[in-house]
Amino acid sequence: MKYVVVLYDGMADYPVPALDGKTPMMCAKKPLFDSLAQKSEVGLVKTVHDSLKPGSDVANMSVMGFDPLKYYTGRSPLEAVSIGVKLRDDDVTLRCNLVTLSDEESYGDKTMVDYSAGDISSEEAAELIKAVQAAFGSDKFTYYSGVSYRHCLVVREGTTDLGNMTPPHDISGRVVGEYLSTHENAAELIDMMKKSYDVLKDHPVNKKRIAEGKRPGNSIWLWGEGNKPILPTFESLYGIKGSVISAVDLLKGIGLSAEMNVPEVEGATGYIDTNFEGKAKCALQELEKGADLVYIHIEAPDECGHRNEPENKVRSIELIDERVLSILLEGLEKYDDYKIMILPDHPTPIVTKTHARDPVPYMIYHKSAPVKGVDTINEETAKATGNFIEHGADIMKHFIQ
């Protein structure tokens, strides 16, 4: 038996005025997804416990079968593992975004123009993080460059008691002052954020980006604090070997921490321009090499939700159908039996531009045991089935068994 999970990050949504009150799932032309749903178990799963923030870290851990209430130690430590940082037990890590802020004189008066610095390239970002490390690096603080706008700060003998370190994608278009933690333990971190604007605003990388009409990475933004991960191995929990395919450090970090195989896919960007076909082909290669389960994470719908891009969110769902599912389904036919599960990790509603904790639609197709499903899958048709998995981390066991 082979198992495939296709995770459309942030796909679920609320009705969107720009889409005539429909959700992107309702609008998208997704014939393969719908054809599978017609012969699959379909329902809703609550991936984020009410006591936890609805992030991709918590939600993906749930879908992968790791109970966040038991295993979650923060987002950034998982990203640090992916980057290759060797963490000590007393280390605290933080996500370090490169962001674009407006140019008001006082830092607190600036607006969060872009939480991703215009999808800055990894090469450009590495130069900016190098400048940040030169300015603020010490025995206590070390900055590591990651992918695109996503980077990492490690604090030796740090604390996670920092007050509210707000995710930058939660405050797009807002003045940042009221979202800066005032906790005394965060004072040094907030000071580095403020000073980073002067370090970066006239950096040659940013001057070049501005000249090319691109947004500069003119500040760091620290958030997502956590401690060294404590995940068990995937194989020890489920008795099968797994692989994770993703463009983002968070998912790679979860996979590596759980001793799953994490191959690289050239051209995987985490946005709508990603190498969709490469991810699908890589998944099939992992199965051929001996993996029992592959977890394919596709970030594009989530990014489109954060950016208030309804048409692109619809199109990203369609592209996964055209360029991922088409390859997967053809390649899986060689196996006597397989199961495929398709779902988002959480909603990323266009109208709020941030994550939500509402239950999300899922479908599970079993080649040798098809069942009556729904004509087309979306938030409402999934709810109408009455199938509901209340504890998100149970879905992996349900899928495998």
N, C-alpha and C positions, 0 to 999 in steps of 0.2 A: 504493500500500500504506500502510495505517495500522497503527501499533503502539501497544499499550496495556499498561502494566505496573501491576498492582494489588499493592501491597506491604502485607501484613498484618504490621505491626511486632511482632516477638516471638511470633508465632502458634505456632511449634513448641514442643513441651513434652516432659516425661517423664511416665510414668504417675502419675496423681494419686490418692492414697488416697480423697479426697472424691468422686472420680468413678469409684469402683469399679475403680481400677487402669487406667483409660483416660486418654487425653490429651484435651484440649479439642477438637482436630480430629476425634477419633473420636466424640465425643459430640454435636458440633454438627450440627443439621439444616441442610444446605447443598446443597439440590437443584441449584442452578445451577452451583455450583463442581464438584460431582460429575458433573453431566451433561457439562460441558466436559472433565473429566478422563477420561471414558470414550472420548473421541475425540482425546486429546492425547498428546504426549510427556510422560512423567512420570518423575521421577528425584530424585536428591539432588544438591545443590551445596554445596561447602564455601566459605562466604562469608568466613570469618575465618582468616587464616594462623596457624599455631601460634605464631609469634613476636609476634603482636599481641593486644591485649586485645579481647574480644568485645563491642565497643560498637556502637551504632547508627550511629556515624560511619563506622567502618571497614567494617561490613557493608553499609550502603547505598552507600557509594562503590564497593564491589565489584559489587553488583548493577547499579549505573548504569554500570559499565564503566570505572571509574577505579581502576587498580591501587594499593591503599593502600601497598604496599611501595615504590612509586615516587613517589606524590603526597601521601601523608598527612603533614600538619604539625601535627595536633592538632584536637580537637573545637571548642574555644571560638573559634578564629579564624573558622571557618565560620559560627558563630552571630553573631559580631561583624559579619561582612559583611551578614548578613540584617538586623540592627538598623540598619545604615547607617553603621557606624563606618569611617572611613578609616584604614587601618592603615599604619604606616611599617615599613620592613624590620627595624628594631630593636625593634619592639613585641612584647611577649608578652601574650597574652590568657588569661584563665581564666574558666571557667563559674562563675557566682555563683548558687547556689541560695538561695532563701529556704526555710528549714526550720523544723520545730517540734522543739525540744529540751525534755527534762524540766527540772525546776526545782531540781536539786541545786545547792548553793552553788558547788562547784568545776566549771569547764567540763569538765574531763576526766572527771568523774563523771556527766555528763549522758547521757541515752539519746536516740538518734535515733528520735523518735516518728513523724515524718512528713517524708520527703524533699521533699514538695511543699507543705508548710504548708497542708494541707487544700485543695489545688487553689485557692489564693488567686487572686483575680481580678487581671487585669492593671492595673486602675485602682488597687486597693488596694496592689498590689506597687510600683507606680511611686512612691507616697508613701513607702513604706519605703526604697526604694533612694535616694530623694532625701535621706532622713535619713542614710543610710549615706555618701552622697557628701559631705554637709555635715560629717560627723564625720571622715572619713578621706581625702577627696579632696585632691589636691595636684598639683604638676607631674609627679609620678611615677605617682600612682594616680588613675584615673578610672573611675567606675562608670556603667554604662548600663543602663537598664531595658529588659526585653524582654517576653516573653509569660508570663503566669501566674507560676510560681515560677522561671522560667529567665531569668537576667540575665548580665551580662558585666562583667568588670574588665579594663581595659587598663593594663599596666605599661610605662612608657617605659624603654627600654634595660634590659629585664628579661632573665631567664634561665629556661629550661625545666628546668634542673637543680635540682629542688626536692624530691627524695626522693619518697615515696609520698603523693600528694594523692588520697585515697580518694574515689571517687564515693559520694555519700550514699545512693543507692538500693541500694548493696551492703551497707549496714550497718543496715538497718531493724531496730529493736528491740534494737540493741546499744549498749553503753556506748562513747562516742566516743573516750575518752582514748588507747587504743592505736592509733587510726587517724589521729592527728594527726602530720603529718610532723615529724621532729626534725632535718631537714637545716638547716644554718645559713642557706642561701639562702631558706628558707621562713619564717624567724623572723618577719619583718614581716607576712607573710600570716596566719600562725596567730595572731599578736597581734591583728590586725584582727578575725578570726573571734571570738576570745574577747571582745573589747571590744564587738562588735556586739550581743551579748546584752543588755548594759546599755543600749545605745542604743535597742533595739527592743522590749524586753519590756513597757514601759509606754507605747509609742506609741499615740496615739488610735485608729489603725486596728486595732491588736491588741486594745485594750480593747473596742472595738466587736465585733470578731470573737468574743472570749471571751464577751461578754454574749449573743451570738446562738448560742452553743453551737458555734462553729467553732474550728478550731485556729489559733493565731497564727503569724505568720512572725517568730519571736523570735530568729533568728540567721541570718547568712549562712554559706554553706559553699562554699569555693573549691576547684576541681578542674579537670581537663581542660585543662591548660596547653598552649599551642602558639604557632606563629609564623604569619605571613601566608601565606594559601593560595597554591598554585602550580598550580592545576588548568589544563589546556588546555581549550579550548572543546569542548563535546559535538559540535558540527557538524564540527570539524576532525578528530575521531577517527572519527566514524561516517558523516559525509556527509549527515546528516539534521537537521532542526530539532526541538528537544525542548522540552517544558514540564514543570514540576514543580508538583504540587498537594499542599500539606501545611499542617498547622496549626502545625508546630514550626519554630523558627528554624534548627535544624541542617540540615534538608532544604532549606529555602529558601536557606540559605547555600551549600550545594553547588550548587544550581541557578544561583544568581546568579554564583558563581565560574566556572562553566562556560558562562556567557552563554546560559543557557536562560531561557525566559519563566517567570515565577513570579507567577501571578495570586493575588489574595486571595479567599478564600471567607468570606463573612459567616457567623458562627456555627460556624466550625471551631475546636474546642477542644482536640483532641488526646486526648480521653477518650471514654467510651461515650455521652456526651450530644452528640457532635459533629454537625455538619450533614452527614450521610452523603449525602443527595440532592444537596446543593449541590456537593459534591466531584465527584460523577458528572456532573452537568450542566455544571459548569465544564470538565471534561475533554473533553466532547463539543464545547463551544464552542471550546476551544483547537484541536481538530482541524479544525473548520470554518473557523477563522481562518488555517489554514495550517500548523499544527504537524504534523509527521510522526509524532511519538511523544509520548505523555503518560505521566508517571510519577506515579501516584496513591499517596501515602503515607498510611496510616491507622494512627494511633498506639495506638488503644484496646486491642488485645490485649496489647501490651507493658505498658501501665499496669496492667492487671488482673493480669498476672503478678507485677509488682513488689509489688502490694498484697495478694497471696494471696487473690484473688477468683476462685475457679474457676468459679462459676456465671456471673459477669459475663464472664469470658474466653470461655466457651462462647457466651454471648449476643452478644458483640461479633462473633464469627465469623458467627453467624446474621444479625446486622443488616447486615453487609457484603453478604451474599448477597441479602437482601431489598431493601436500599435503595441499594446501589451497583451490583452486578452486573446487577440487573434493568433498571436505566436504561441502563447501558452497552451491554448486549447488544442491546437494542431500538434504541438510537441507532446502533450500528455496522453494522446490517443494510443501511443505505443505501449502504455502500461495497462495491465489487466484490470487494475482498479486504482482509482484516485479520488481524493476529496479536494474541493476548492472552497475556501471561505472568502467572501468579499464584504468589506465594511469600512467605514471611517473610524478613526479613533475618538473623535469628538466633533461637535458642530463648530464651524467658524463662520458665524452669520455675517453676511454682507452688511446688514443694517447696523451692527455693533462693531465690526472690524476686529473682533477679538474672540477668544474661545468661550464656549458655553459647556455646561455639564449635562444637558439634556440627553436622554437615551438616544442611541443611534441605530439605524437599520442595519441588519446583517442578513446574509444568506449563506447557506451551506449546501453545496451540491455534492452528491455521492454518486459516482458513475454507475455502480452496480445496484443502487437502491434509490432511484429517483422517486420523488413524492410530488403531490400537487402543490404548487406554489402560488404566485401572483402573476398577473399579466404583465405588469411593469412595476419595478421596484422603486420606491421613494419613501419619504418619511411617513406619509399617511397610509400607504398600502401595507407597509411593514407593521405599523401600529394596529391596523385593522385585523391582522391575523390573530391577535391575542397572545402570541408567543412573546415571552418576556424573560430575560435573564437578568436578575436583579444585581448579582455580584459579578462585576465584569471579569475578574480573574478566573471565573468558572468556565468562560467560553472556550478556552483552549482545551481543557479537559473534555468538554462537551464535543468539541470538534474532532478530537483524536479518537475518543471512545465511541 
